[in-house]
Amino acid sequence: MRGVNKQPLGSLPISKLLIQQSIPASIGILVMSLNILIDTVFVGQWIGSEAIAAINVVLPVSFFIAALGMSIGVGGGSIISRSLGENNITKAEQTFGNQITLTLILTILLVIFGLLYTNQIIPLFGGKGTLFTLAKTYYVVVMYGVPVLAFCMMANNTIRAEGKPKNAMYAMLLPSISNLTLDYVFIKIFNWGMMGAAWATTISYGVCALYIVYFFISKKSILKVKLNCFKLKLNLVTEISSLGSVTLIRQAMVSVTVLLVNNILFVLGGESAITVYAIISRMLMFASFPIFGITQGFLPIAGYNYGAKNWERVRASIKTSITYASILATLVLILIIFFSESIPEVFSDNVDVSQQTPIALRYVFMALPIVGIQLIGSAYFQAIGKAKPALLLTLSRQGFFFIPLLFSLPLFYGVFGVWLAFPIADLLATIVTIYFLNKAIRRELM
């Protein structure tokens, strides 16, 4: 066992530390979200509104496979943070090597499967009618880059786990900038249409991977992975899988709900309703960036101090993170409501889309100020290595509440029922999270 120097994660004031950890993460997520938003604008204006819907069909599939990398990164990141808190850098390095091996093996196998059954998968996720050809063009190219994206998502969480949020931010900035640049070149100048949008996205994954490899082979990283670290160890694989399954199941539930929402909206409102949902999905990613940034900043702080058995700092990190997330989310909600009439005009000139989007935005975002409680609560259990309660809280929003509401409310309210299901599910999931989080704090941290 080799020791590490005392890190800021265990010594700086929580408020200052959370800001240091969260701002780079928030900026990275903001730029990535802006990238997706601007990419959607480019696609909508230069290819057409149906292209937006087609991309929304593909994203759940590609992002679910890539989320394997994210889940392995979060699961391994929890182990790495706690190992560094315990001064066990050897275990941290072995964990990272196992993360790389798991990510590449699993995602390559799934991509092969996804390419073999392309014609069956795309219609399943709503790529029907005129959307099929556009979605297939995008899908095939993007799938080739998905293992690279999975590696990037895994390694980004590992960089944060060792307390290097600025480098994690750079890893998110570079592909976003390159994607937008290539979008302009491939779509606008070369006139490659959907093929151009797909290649711009795929190449940007490679740019991110190059930076991450540079980070870990340079002197910037605490972790120095050797060849023997890549050999899978059952105990590490089990712990990574247990904790990472929470993130994977969360993404799986997102993919399932996108599948269900797309198909229900197609029946109730046609392709224009799917386009409205595509715009809302992009706005959700953009508007949630401060909450996700704080959650990402919270994870290594909670994990490190839990590993160091500093319960007071863990409690302070929970309270501070929830407070900051709620305040920022409220400000974002106000902006969304204020600009709800203007937002659809940026993406599309379709009259039906412009008329339907504002009211959908207001209802879908209504519960945004309390979403931080859900995310921080679930993240706490992941950070301390408790997979079961983290999994329960992850399933509560999408599985226990949203899907039943999605099937029931449209029977009475049509398309409006779909939008109403979002805030009701958030409210119910938040109540469940508060109960379990308070119980855990009283039992484990007092």
C-alpha positions as CSV (number, residue, x, y, z in Angstrom):
1,M,0.0,0.0,0.0
2,R,1.4,3.3,-1.1
3,G,0.4,6.6,0.6
4,V,-0.8,9.7,-1.0
5,N,-0.5,13.3,0.2
6,K,-3.4,14.7,2.0
7,Q,-5.8,16.1,-0.6
8,P,-8.0,19.2,-0.6
9,L,-11.0,16.7,-0.7
10,G,-10.3,16.0,3.0
11,S,-9.2,19.4,4.2
12,L,-10.7,22.4,2.4
13,P,-14.0,23.9,3.7
14,I,-17.0,22.1,2.1
15,S,-18.6,25.1,0.6
16,K,-15.3,26.2,-1.1
17,L,-14.5,22.6,-2.1
18,L,-17.9,22.0,-3.6
19,I,-17.6,25.2,-5.7
20,Q,-14.1,24.1,-6.9
21,Q,-15.4,20.7,-7.8
22,S,-18.7,21.7,-9.2
23,I,-17.9,24.8,-11.4
24,P,-15.6,22.9,-13.8
25,A,-18.1,20.0,-13.9
26,S,-21.0,22.5,-14.5
27,I,-19.1,24.3,-17.2
28,G,-18.3,21.0,-18.9
29,I,-21.9,19.8,-18.8
30,L,-23.1,23.3,-19.9
31,V,-20.8,23.3,-22.9
32,M,-21.8,19.7,-23.7
33,S,-25.5,20.7,-23.4
34,L,-24.9,23.8,-25.5
35,N,-23.2,21.6,-28.1
36,I,-26.2,19.3,-28.2
37,L,-28.6,22.3,-28.4
38,I,-26.6,24.0,-31.2
39,D,-26.2,20.7,-32.9
40,T,-30.0,20.4,-32.9
41,V,-30.4,23.9,-34.2
42,F,-28.0,23.2,-37.0
43,V,-29.7,19.9,-37.9
44,G,-33.2,21.5,-37.7
45,Q,-32.2,24.6,-39.8
46,W,-29.9,22.9,-42.4
47,I,-31.5,19.5,-42.7
48,G,-35.1,19.8,-41.4
49,S,-37.3,19.3,-38.3
50,E,-37.7,15.6,-39.1
51,A,-33.9,15.2,-38.7
52,I,-34.3,16.4,-35.1
53,A,-36.8,13.7,-34.4
54,A,-34.6,11.1,-36.1
55,I,-31.6,11.9,-33.9
56,N,-33.9,11.7,-30.8
57,V,-34.8,8.2,-31.9
58,V,-31.1,7.1,-32.1
59,L,-29.7,8.8,-29.0
60,P,-31.4,6.4,-26.4
61,V,-29.7,3.4,-28.1
62,S,-26.2,4.9,-28.5
63,F,-26.3,6.6,-25.1
64,F,-27.5,3.4,-23.3
65,I,-24.5,1.5,-24.7
66,A,-22.2,4.4,-23.9
67,A,-23.8,4.6,-20.4
68,L,-22.1,1.3,-19.7
69,G,-18.9,3.3,-19.6
70,M,-20.5,5.9,-17.4
71,S,-21.8,3.3,-15.0
72,I,-18.4,1.6,-14.8
73,G,-16.8,5.0,-14.3
74,V,-19.2,6.0,-11.5
75,G,-18.9,2.5,-9.8
76,G,-15.2,2.5,-10.1
77,G,-15.0,6.2,-9.2
78,S,-16.7,5.5,-5.9
79,I,-14.0,2.8,-5.1
80,I,-11.2,5.1,-6.2
81,S,-12.4,8.1,-4.1
82,R,-12.7,5.9,-1.0
83,S,-9.4,4.2,-1.7
84,L,-7.6,7.5,-1.9
85,G,-9.3,8.6,1.3
86,E,-7.9,5.5,2.9
87,N,-4.4,6.1,1.3
88,N,-4.7,2.9,-0.7
89,I,-3.5,4.1,-4.2
90,T,-2.7,0.5,-5.3
91,K,-6.3,-0.5,-5.1
92,A,-7.3,2.7,-6.9
93,E,-5.0,1.9,-9.8
94,Q,-6.2,-1.7,-10.0
95,T,-9.8,-0.4,-10.1
96,F,-9.0,1.9,-13.0
97,G,-7.4,-0.8,-15.0
98,N,-10.4,-3.1,-14.5
99,Q,-12.7,-0.2,-15.6
100,I,-10.9,0.1,-18.9
101,T,-11.1,-3.6,-19.6
102,L,-14.7,-3.9,-18.7
103,T,-15.8,-0.9,-20.7
104,L,-14.1,-1.9,-24.0
105,I,-15.2,-5.5,-23.9
106,L,-18.9,-4.9,-23.0
107,T,-19.5,-1.9,-25.3
108,I,-17.8,-3.5,-28.4
109,L,-20.0,-6.6,-28.0
110,L,-23.2,-4.5,-27.7
111,V,-22.3,-2.4,-30.7
112,I,-21.8,-5.5,-32.8
113,F,-25.3,-6.6,-31.7
114,G,-26.8,-3.2,-32.3
115,L,-25.4,-3.1,-35.9
116,L,-26.6,-6.6,-36.7
117,Y,-30.2,-5.7,-35.7
118,T,-30.3,-2.1,-36.9
119,N,-33.6,-2.5,-38.9
120,Q,-35.4,-4.0,-35.9
121,I,-34.0,-1.5,-33.3
122,I,-34.8,1.8,-35.0
123,P,-38.5,1.2,-35.4
124,L,-38.7,0.0,-31.9
125,F,-37.6,3.4,-30.6
126,G,-40.0,5.3,-32.8
127,G,-38.1,5.5,-36.1
128,K,-41.0,4.8,-38.2
129,G,-42.4,6.1,-41.5
130,T,-40.3,8.9,-43.0
131,L,-38.0,9.0,-39.9
132,F,-36.6,5.5,-40.5
133,T,-34.1,6.4,-43.3
134,L,-32.8,9.5,-41.6
135,A,-32.5,7.7,-38.3
136,K,-30.7,4.7,-39.9
137,T,-28.1,7.0,-41.6
138,Y,-27.3,8.6,-38.3
139,Y,-27.4,5.4,-36.3
140,V,-24.9,3.3,-38.2
141,V,-22.2,5.9,-38.2
142,V,-22.6,7.0,-34.6
143,M,-22.5,3.3,-33.4
144,Y,-19.0,2.9,-34.6
145,G,-17.9,5.6,-32.2
146,V,-19.9,4.5,-29.2
147,P,-17.1,2.3,-27.6
148,V,-14.9,5.4,-27.7
149,L,-17.6,7.5,-26.2
150,A,-18.1,4.9,-23.4
151,F,-14.3,5.0,-22.7
152,C,-14.5,8.8,-22.4
153,M,-17.5,8.7,-20.1
154,M,-15.8,6.1,-17.9
155,A,-12.5,8.0,-17.7
156,N,-14.1,11.3,-17.1
157,N,-15.7,10.0,-13.9
158,T,-12.3,8.6,-12.9
159,I,-10.6,11.9,-13.4
160,R,-13.2,13.5,-11.1
161,A,-12.8,10.7,-8.5
162,E,-9.1,11.6,-8.0
163,G,-10.1,15.3,-7.5
164,K,-9.1,16.8,-10.9
165,P,-12.3,18.6,-12.0
166,K,-10.6,21.0,-14.3
167,N,-9.1,18.2,-16.4
168,A,-12.5,16.5,-16.5
169,M,-14.0,19.8,-17.8
170,Y,-11.4,20.0,-20.6
171,A,-12.3,16.5,-21.6
172,M,-15.9,17.7,-22.1
173,L,-15.0,21.0,-23.8
174,L,-12.8,19.6,-26.5
175,P,-15.3,17.3,-28.2
176,S,-18.1,19.8,-27.9
177,I,-16.0,22.5,-29.7
178,S,-14.8,20.0,-32.4
179,N,-18.4,18.6,-32.9
180,L,-19.8,22.1,-33.6
181,T,-16.9,23.0,-35.9
182,L,-17.3,19.7,-37.9
183,D,-21.1,20.2,-38.0
184,Y,-20.6,23.4,-39.8
185,V,-18.0,21.9,-42.2
186,F,-19.8,18.6,-42.9
187,I,-23.4,19.8,-43.0
188,K,-23.2,23.4,-44.2
189,I,-20.2,23.4,-46.5
190,F,-19.9,19.8,-47.7
191,N,-23.7,19.4,-47.7
192,W,-23.5,15.8,-46.3
193,G,-26.8,16.1,-44.4
194,M,-27.4,13.4,-41.7
195,M,-24.2,11.6,-42.7
196,G,-22.3,14.8,-41.9
197,A,-24.0,15.2,-38.5
198,A,-23.2,11.6,-37.6
199,W,-19.5,11.9,-38.6
200,A,-19.1,15.2,-36.8
201,T,-20.4,13.5,-33.6
202,T,-18.3,10.4,-34.0
203,I,-15.0,12.2,-34.7
204,S,-15.6,14.4,-31.7
205,Y,-15.6,11.3,-29.5
206,G,-12.1,10.5,-30.8
207,V,-10.9,14.0,-29.9
208,C,-12.1,13.5,-26.3
209,A,-10.4,10.1,-26.1
210,L,-7.0,11.5,-27.2
211,Y,-7.1,14.2,-24.5
212,I,-8.0,11.6,-21.8
213,V,-5.2,9.3,-22.9
214,Y,-2.8,12.2,-22.7
215,F,-4.0,13.0,-19.2
216,F,-3.3,9.6,-17.8
217,I,0.1,9.0,-19.4
218,S,1.3,12.4,-18.3
219,K,2.2,13.5,-14.8
220,K,-1.2,15.1,-14.2
221,S,-2.8,11.9,-12.9
222,I,-2.3,10.3,-9.5
223,L,-3.1,6.9,-11.1
224,K,-0.3,5.1,-13.0
225,V,-1.9,2.0,-14.5
226,K,0.4,-0.9,-15.3
227,L,-0.3,-3.9,-17.5
228,N,-1.3,-6.2,-14.6
229,C,-4.0,-3.7,-13.6
230,F,-6.0,-4.6,-16.8
231,K,-6.5,-8.2,-15.6
232,L,-10.0,-8.5,-14.3
233,K,-10.3,-9.2,-10.6
234,L,-13.6,-10.8,-9.4
235,N,-13.9,-8.7,-6.2
236,L,-13.3,-5.4,-8.1
237,V,-15.6,-6.3,-11.0
238,T,-18.3,-7.3,-8.5
239,E,-18.1,-4.0,-6.6
240,I,-17.8,-1.9,-9.8
241,S,-20.8,-3.7,-11.3
242,S,-22.9,-3.4,-8.1
243,L,-22.4,0.4,-7.8
244,G,-22.3,1.1,-11.5
245,S,-25.5,-0.8,-12.1
246,V,-27.3,2.1,-10.5
247,T,-26.2,4.5,-13.2
248,L,-26.7,1.9,-15.9
249,I,-30.2,1.1,-14.8
250,R,-30.9,4.9,-14.6
251,Q,-29.8,5.2,-18.2
252,A,-31.7,2.1,-19.2
253,M,-34.9,3.5,-17.6
254,V,-34.3,6.8,-19.6
255,S,-34.0,4.8,-22.8
256,V,-37.1,2.8,-22.0
257,T,-39.1,6.0,-21.2
258,V,-37.9,7.7,-24.4
259,L,-39.0,4.6,-26.3
260,L,-42.4,4.7,-24.6
261,V,-42.8,8.5,-24.8
262,N,-41.9,8.5,-28.5
263,N,-44.3,5.7,-29.4
264,I,-47.2,7.2,-27.3
265,L,-46.6,10.6,-28.8
266,F,-46.5,9.2,-32.3
267,V,-49.9,7.7,-31.8
268,L,-51.4,10.7,-30.1
269,G,-49.7,13.6,-32.0
270,G,-47.7,12.2,-34.9
271,E,-44.2,13.3,-35.9
272,S,-44.6,16.9,-34.7
273,A,-45.2,15.7,-31.1
274,I,-42.0,13.6,-31.2
275,T,-40.2,16.8,-32.4
276,V,-41.6,18.7,-29.4
277,Y,-40.3,16.0,-27.1
278,A,-36.9,16.1,-28.8
279,I,-36.6,19.8,-28.2
280,I,-37.7,19.3,-24.5
281,S,-35.1,16.6,-24.1
282,R,-32.4,18.9,-25.3
283,M,-33.6,21.7,-23.0
284,L,-33.7,19.3,-20.1
285,M,-30.0,18.4,-20.6
286,F,-29.2,22.1,-20.9
287,A,-31.3,23.3,-18.0
288,S,-30.1,20.6,-15.6
289,F,-26.4,21.4,-16.0
290,P,-26.0,23.2,-12.7
291,I,-27.7,20.3,-10.8
292,F,-25.6,17.7,-12.6
293,G,-22.5,19.7,-12.0
294,I,-23.1,19.9,-8.3
295,T,-23.9,16.2,-8.2
296,Q,-20.6,15.4,-10.0
297,G,-18.7,17.7,-7.6
298,F,-20.4,16.1,-4.6
299,L,-19.5,12.5,-5.4
300,P,-15.7,12.6,-4.8
301,I,-16.1,14.8,-1.8
302,A,-18.6,12.4,-0.1
303,G,-16.7,9.3,-1.2
304,Y,-13.3,10.6,0.0
305,N,-14.5,11.8,3.4
306,Y,-16.6,8.7,3.9
307,G,-13.5,6.6,3.3
308,A,-11.6,8.9,5.8
309,K,-14.5,8.4,8.3
310,N,-15.0,12.1,8.6
311,W,-18.8,12.0,9.1
312,E,-19.2,15.7,9.8
313,R,-17.8,16.6,6.4
314,V,-20.0,14.1,4.7
315,R,-23.1,15.6,6.3
316,A,-22.0,19.1,5.4
317,S,-21.4,18.1,1.8
318,I,-25.0,16.7,1.5
319,K,-26.6,19.8,3.0
320,T,-24.5,22.2,1.0
321,S,-25.0,20.3,-2.3
322,I,-28.8,20.1,-2.0
323,T,-29.0,23.8,-1.0
324,Y,-26.9,25.0,-4.0
325,A,-28.7,22.7,-6.4
326,S,-32.2,23.8,-5.4
327,I,-31.3,27.5,-5.6
328,L,-29.7,27.2,-9.1
329,A,-32.5,25.0,-10.4
330,T,-35.1,27.6,-9.3
331,L,-33.3,30.3,-11.3
332,V,-33.2,28.1,-14.3
333,L,-36.9,27.3,-14.1
334,I,-37.7,31.0,-14.0
335,L,-35.7,31.5,-17.2
336,I,-37.4,28.6,-18.9
337,I,-40.8,29.9,-18.1
338,F,-39.9,33.4,-19.3
339,F,-38.5,32.3,-22.6
340,S,-40.8,29.3,-23.3
341,E,-42.5,31.1,-26.2
342,S,-39.2,31.9,-28.0
343,I,-37.4,28.6,-27.5
344,P,-39.2,26.5,-30.2
345,E,-38.6,29.2,-32.8
346,V,-34.8,28.6,-32.4
347,F,-35.1,24.9,-33.4
348,S,-37.8,24.8,-36.0
349,D,-40.1,26.9,-38.1
350,N,-42.8,24.2,-38.0
351,V,-46.1,25.9,-36.8
352,D,-47.4,22.9,-34.9
353,V,-44.1,22.5,-33.1
354,S,-44.0,26.2,-32.1
355,Q,-47.6,26.0,-30.8
356,Q,-47.2,22.8,-28.7
357,T,-43.7,23.3,-27.2
358,P,-44.3,26.3,-24.8
359,I,-47.0,24.6,-22.6
360,A,-45.0,21.3,-22.7
361,L,-41.9,23.1,-21.5
362,R,-43.7,24.7,-18.5
363,Y,-45.2,21.4,-17.3
364,V,-42.1,19.2,-17.9
365,F,-39.9,21.7,-16.0
366,M,-42.3,22.5,-13.2
367,A,-40.6,20.3,-10.6
368,L,-37.0,21.2,-11.5
369,P,-36.2,22.9,-8.2
370,I,-36.6,19.6,-6.3
371,V,-34.7,17.4,-8.7
372,G,-31.4,18.1,-6.9
373,I,-32.7,16.3,-3.9
374,Q,-33.2,13.1,-5.9
375,L,-29.8,13.3,-7.6
376,I,-27.8,14.1,-4.5
377,G,-29.7,11.4,-2.5
378,S,-29.0,8.7,-5.0
379,A,-25.4,9.9,-5.5
380,Y,-24.7,9.8,-1.7
381,F,-25.4,6.1,-1.6
382,Q,-23.3,5.4,-4.7
383,A,-20.4,7.5,-3.2
384,I,-20.4,5.5,0.0
385,G,-20.7,2.1,-1.7
386,K,-24.3,1.3,-0.9
387,A,-25.8,0.0,-4.2
388,K,-29.2,-1.2,-3.1
389,P,-30.7,2.1,-1.7
390,A,-29.0,4.0,-4.6
391,L,-30.7,1.6,-7.0
392,L,-34.1,1.9,-5.3
393,L,-34.0,5.7,-5.5
394,T,-32.9,5.5,-9.1
395,L,-35.8,3.3,-10.0
396,S,-38.4,5.3,-8.0
397,R,-38.7,8.2,-10.4
398,Q,-38.7,6.5,-13.8
399,G,-39.9,3.0,-12.9
400,F,-42.2,3.2,-10.0
401,F,-43.9,6.6,-10.8
402,F,-43.2,7.9,-14.3
403,I,-44.0,4.9,-16.4
404,P,-47.4,4.1,-14.7
405,L,-48.3,7.8,-15.0
406,L,-47.3,7.8,-18.6
407,F,-49.7,5.0,-19.4
408,S,-52.6,6.3,-17.3
409,L,-52.6,10.1,-17.7
410,P,-52.8,10.2,-21.5
411,L,-56.0,8.1,-21.4
412,F,-57.7,11.2,-19.8
413,Y,-55.6,14.1,-21.1
414,G,-54.1,13.0,-24.4
415,V,-50.7,14.5,-25.2
416,F,-51.0,16.9,-22.3
417,G,-51.1,13.8,-20.0
418,V,-47.6,12.9,-21.2
419,W,-46.2,16.3,-20.1
420,L,-48.1,16.2,-16.8
421,A,-46.5,12.9,-15.9
422,F,-43.0,14.5,-15.6
423,P,-43.6,16.9,-12.6
424,I,-45.8,14.4,-10.7
425,A,-43.2,11.7,-11.0
426,D,-40.5,14.1,-9.8
427,L,-42.6,15.1,-6.7
428,L,-43.3,11.6,-5.7
429,A,-39.6,10.5,-6.2
430,T,-38.4,13.4,-4.1
431,I,-40.6,12.5,-1.2
432,V,-39.2,8.9,-1.3
433,T,-35.6,10.2,-1.5
434,I,-36.0,12.6,1.5
435,Y,-37.3,9.7,3.6
436,F,-34.4,7.3,2.8
437,L,-31.7,10.0,2.9
438,N,-32.7,11.3,6.4
439,K,-32.9,7.7,7.7
440,A,-29.4,7.0,6.4
441,I,-27.9,10.2,7.9
442,R,-29.3,9.5,11.3
443,R,-28.1,5.9,11.2
444,E,-24.6,6.3,9.6
445,L,-23.4,9.8,10.0
446,M,-24.4,10.9,13.5
